[in-house]
Amino acid sequence: MAKSDEELLQQISQLGAAVNAARDESLDPELRALADHTAQEAAGRLSEENQ
């Protein structure tokens, strides 16, 4: 796999982790909000980088 493919997979994995944390009702609401914000930023970055 090319380095750029590995980086893309890593970004997707991190996005998935942030989305899962944002949906985890066992976590503190403040932490969930932070995870949601992180997921939104990561999704935007992925979208911009892959246009």
N, C-alpha and C positions, 0 to 999 in steps of 0.2 A: 504494500500500500504506500502511496506517495505521502510525503509529510503533510501536504495540505489535506489529504483525505483523513489522516489520523487526527489532525487538528479539528476538522469538521465533526468527526465522530465524537471527539472530546467535548466540543461545544454543545452538541446535541445531548450528550449524556448529562452534562451539567444543567442544561435547560430542563431535562426530564426530572432531575433530582430537585430542582427548585419548584417545579410544578407540583411534584408529589408532596413536598414539604408545605406548600401553600394550601393544599387540600387536606392535610393531616389534622383532624380536629382534636387530636390529643396534645398538639403543641400549643404553646402560649399564643394568644391572638396577635400579639406584637411581632412575634417571630414569624407567624404565618403571613402577616402583612409584608414583612421584610422579604420573605421568600417570594411572595407574589410580585413585588416590585422588581426583584432580581430576575424573575422569569420573564417579565414583560420587557425589561431592558435587553436580556439575552436574546429573546425572540426578535426584537427590533434589529439588533446587531447582526444576527444571522441573516435576516431578510435583506438588509442593506449590503452585506458582504457577498451575497450570492445572487445578485441581480445581474 
